[in-house]
């Protein structure tokens, strides 16, 4: 009897293993991998991928390199990113039977910490100075269910990195994307958005913190951001779409504790049911490169197909309010941390206060000028330096004048840009 029980248990275990293996290599998983792509589909195009040194980002970078793209890896840890870049080039060279430096695509590594607005600004300044065009921006990096912690600027980490960091990055690069049109923005969200809500009374989780809920909220924010950005970009020939990659085996879940005894079972289940990074990256690659989505914007995708969203992810009023509050949260930090050039000592307290009061009253309260537009356009001219640091602006606007100089990168405001109707 005992022998029969052991034999039955072994047979059950063997059957279960075979079933899991069949599940792993068959079924809808096979449909997730896109078929053969045009090897030159991305030739001559520049793609920026955040968090490209591991997981989904690395798999996305590898495939776009194979398609001939010039890939910029925006990563927090430069040494790890350079190591990953070397491995990618080596793999690409081996796959093509060539030396790594003979591959079609190009790979550039840049430091980008989305938990620091200072780092985002520095990254964008460098990119705008060095890159003549940007064809695709993939907002891929993310933090998943971490313990309560704050970014360098005091934002709750998941909301700060997953939403606000990418919000600022995208806005700072919009001008380059528009000048490179037709261009695309791809936002990586998650199915877990369904369990999140936007609590405008506690966006920074000061009152309470639940790591699962806060992750879901940040992913819902990604979708609402995409919807509002798509509306704002209508007619610009710049498209923006959002996706969920499914459940993928990556290091994103490093903050989740799994008991030691349960790890073998978890590893078996994840091997059977979770996607590989390459499988999870297919929708990102599809939205970045496929001609099938040319001109498509504001949509939500999964497994390379459009999917329906819950009503809370399509609420236009919430999307607009979140955009406005995100602008204010970022601008407040930028204003607080912008260094004052020595030349500003020539301005007395009363004149500086007059400038500030006029800006607040006639820019931030003007529906035609948003807070972020103020930070990018008006700040350089009213205060004589940009949010990226001190820059000369000899034609400073007087109180009651708005300098309509070009955003980010201009070194001076020409006289003809002054608009002089005083309040």
N, C-alpha and C positions, 0 to 999 in steps of 0.2 A: 504493500500500500504506500509506504513512504517513498519507495523507488518510483512508483507511478506518479506520485505528486511532484517529485523533483523533475521527472521527465516532462510532465505537463507544463511546469513552470519554465523549463528551458525552452520548450517549443513555443510557449507564449512569448517569451522574451525574443526568440529568434524571429517569430512572426511579426512582432512589433517593430523590430529593427528593420526587417525587410520592408514593412509598410512605410516606415519613416523615410527609408532610402528612396522608395518609389515616389513618395510625396516630394522629396527633395529634387528629384531629377525629372519630374513630369508635371502634367497639369498646367494651370495657368502661368506658372513660373516661366515656362518656355516661351510664352507669348510676351513676357515682359521685355525680353531681350530683342532689340530692334535688329532687323535683318541687315544686309550689307548696305553700307552708306557710301556715298561718293567720297573717295579718298581726298578729293580736293575741295570739298564742300565749304571748308572754312579757310581756304588759302587766302592769305592777304588780310585776314580779319584779326583784330586784337580783342582778346577776351580777358576780363578781370574776374577772378574767382576768389572769394574770401574763404579762409579756412581750407586751403587747397593742399595742405601737407599730409592729410590723413582722411580716411573714411570716404564719404561721398565726394568731397571736394577733390581729393586725390584721384579718384576714379574718373570724375568728370574731366579733370585736367588731362589725364592720360588719353582719354578718347578724343578730346578736341585737338590734342597734339597730333594724334594719328590722322585727323582730318585736315591737318595743315595749318591750324590756328597758331597765332602768336599769343601765348598764355602768360598772363601776369598772375603770380601767386601772391595774394595778400594774406600774410600769416603773422600771428602774434610772436612766435618763437622763430627767429631768423635762422638759427643754426639747424633746427629740426626741418625747417622748410628747405634749406639748401641741401640737406641730406636727402630729403624726399625728391627734390628736383634731380639730383644726381642719379638716384635710382630710376626715376621715370625715364630719363634720357637713355640710360643703359638698357632698360627694358624695351624702349622704342627702337633702339638701334638693333638689338638682338632679334626683335620681331621682324624687322625689315631686312635683316641680313646685312646691315650697314654699321659703320661706326656711329656712336652716339651723336657726334657733331654733324653727321650727314643727314639727320632726320629732317622731315619736311617742316615741322613746326618749330617754334622757338619758345623758350621758357625763361621767364624773368621772375626773380624773387624779390619781394619788397616787404618791409616790416609794416604791419598794420594790426594795432590792438584796438578792437572795437569797444573795449571797456574804458577807453580813454579818448575823449573828444579831442584832446591835444594831439594824440597819435593820428586820429582820423584826419584832422586838418593838415598835419605835416605830410601825411601820405598823399592827400589830394593835391597839395601844393606841388610836391615833387612830380606826381603823375601829370598834372596839367602843364608843367614846364617841359617834360620830356616826351610826352606822347601826343602826336598830331591828331590821333583819332582813337575812339573806343567804340567798338561795334556791339559788344555784348558785356553786360554787367550781371554776374551771378552772385546774388546775396545768399551764400551757402552756410557760412560759419554760424555756430550756435552754442549755447550752454544749456544743459539738460538737467533739471531737477537737482541743482546744487544746494548745499546748505545756505542759510541766509548770509549774504555778504553783499557788499556794495562795490560799485565801480569806482574808479579814481575820482569821478565827479559827483559821487554820492547817490547814484541811482541803484535801485535793486538790480542785482547782477543779470538776471535772466531778461528782465524788461530792458535794461540798459544795453546789453549786447545784442540780443535777438531783434529788438525793435529800434531803439534810439540810435545805436551805433550805425546801423544800416540806413536809418532814416537820414542822418546827416551825410553819410557817405554818398548816398544816391543823389541827394539834393546838390551837393558840391560838384558832382560829376554830370549833372543834367545838361549843362551847356555844351560839354564835349560830346555827350551822346547825341544831342540835337544837331550839332554841326557834322556828326558822322552818319546821320540818318541815310537810309533806314537802319535803325539799330534796335537792340532788344534789352530788356531788363527781365531777369528771371529771379523770382523770390522763392526760397525753399521754406515751406511751412510744415505742418504736420496734421494728421487726422485728429490728433488730440486737441485741436482747437475747439472741438465740440464740447469739451468740458470746461472751457474758460469763459469768463465774462469780463467786460471792461468796466471796472469800478473807478469812475472818475474821482471819487472821494478819497481813494487810497491807491493810486497808480504805483506809488513807490513802496507799497507794502509796509508802511510804517505802523499801521494799526494791527495787522495780523499777517502771518506768512505761512503759506502752505506751498511747498516746493513743486508739487504736482500741478496745483491750480495755477501757480504763477507761470509755469512753463506753458500751460495751455493758453493762458491769457496772452503771453507774448506771441504765440503762434496765431491766435485770433487777430492780434494787432498787425501781424504780417499781412494777413488777408485783407483787412480793412485798409491798410496802407496801400496795397496793390490796387484795390478798387478806386480809392480816391486819386491815386497817381494816374491811373488810366484815364479817369475823367479829365484831369488837368492836362494830360498830354494829347488829348484828341486833336487830330489835324497836324501833329508835329512829326509824324512818321517814326515816332519812337513808341514801341509797344512794351507793355509790362504784363506778365502773367505770373501766377503763383501755383505751386504744386505741393503735393505730399509725396514723399518717396516710399511710403510704406514702412514696415518694421525691418530695420537693417542692422546687421551685425557690425557695429562700429564702436569706437571708444567713447562715443557720446554719453553712454550710460555709466561712465566711470565713477559717478557720485552715488550710484545705487549700490547698496550693500546686499550681497547675496551670501547667506550662510555657507560655510565651508562644505558641509555635508550635502548641500543642495546644488552645489556648482556642477558636478558631473551631469545631473539631470537637466539643469538649465542649459549646459553646453550642448547636450544632445537635442533638446527641443529647439534651441536657437539654430542649430545646424540644419534641422529638418524644416523649420517653418519660417525662419528669418531670411531676408534677402542678403545676398552678398553686396558689398559696396558697389560693384559694377552694375548689378541688377537694379539697385536702388537709384543709381545715377542716371538711368536710361531716360527718365522724363526730363531731367535737367538738360541732358544732351539734346534731346528731341526739341525742346523749346528754344534752345540756343542755336540750333543748326538746321532744323527741318524747314523746307519750303512750304510744307503743309500748313504751318502756322504764320506764314507771312501776313502781316496786317491784322492778326488776331490779337486782341488786347483785353485786359480786365477779366480773364477767365481763370478757372481753377482746374488743375489737371492731376490725374493719377494714372500710373501705368500707360503713359503717353495718350491718354484719352481725356476729354473734358468730363468733369463730374459736377454734380449738383452741390450747392452749398446750403447750409442751414440759414434760415432767415436772419439770424443775428450777425452773420458774416456778410450780409448784403445790405445792412442798414446804412443808407447814405448819410443820414444825420449824425449817426455815431461815428462814421468814418471821417466826416468833416471835422467834428469836434475833436476827435483823437488827433487828427493832423494839426489842428490849431494849437492844442495843448502841448503836443510834442515840440512844435516850433518854439513855444514859450519856454518850455523846460530847457531846451538846448540853448536858446538865445540868452537866457538868464545866466547860464554857466559861462558862455562865451564872453559876455559882457563883464562878468566878475573876474575872469581870468585873463582877459586881453591886457597885455603889458602897455603901460602908458609911456610913449616916447618922451625923451628929455625936452624936446621942443615944446611939449604941451605946457611946460612950466610958464611959458609966456602968457598963457591964458589964466586969468584970475578966476576964483571960485564962482563969482557971479556970472561971468561969461560962459563958463563951462556948464553951470546949472541952466542958464538960458538955452544953450544948445540942446541939452538933454531934455528939458521940458518941451521944447518945440518938437523934437523928434518923437517923443512919446505921444504928444497930443495930435500931431499932424501926419505921422506915419503909422504907428501901431494901431491907432484908432481909425485909420482910413481903410475901408474895406478893400481898396485896390492895392494896398501894400501889406503883405503879411509880415509877421515878426522875422521869419527866416530871410525873406527878401530884404528886410531892413538890415539884417546882419551882413548879408552878402553885398548889398548895393550902397546903402546910405552910410553905414558905419565908416567906410574908408574916407569918405569926403567930409563928414561932419566932424570926425575926430582925428583925421589925418593918418590913419593906419588901418590895415585890414584885419580881419579876425585871425588871419594866419600869422600875424606879427607886425612889427613896425615896418611901414613902407612910406616913402616920401609922397606927399600929396600937396604940392606947392599952391594949388588953387583951392584952398579950403573954402567951403561954403560958410558964409556968415550966418548968424542966427536968423532963421526965417527963410533960408535958401536950401534947396535940395540939389545935391550934385548927382546927376544921373549917369555916373561913369560906369564903365563895364565892370562886371563882377570878377573877383579873384584873378589876380595876375597883373592888373594895371598898376603902373608905378606913378601915375599922375592923373589928375582930373583936369582936362582942358577947359578953358574958360567957357566955351560954348555949351558945356554940359550943365552950367549953373542955371537954375530955374528960380527966379527971384520973387515970387509973390509972398510977401510977409503975412504972417497971421495977424 
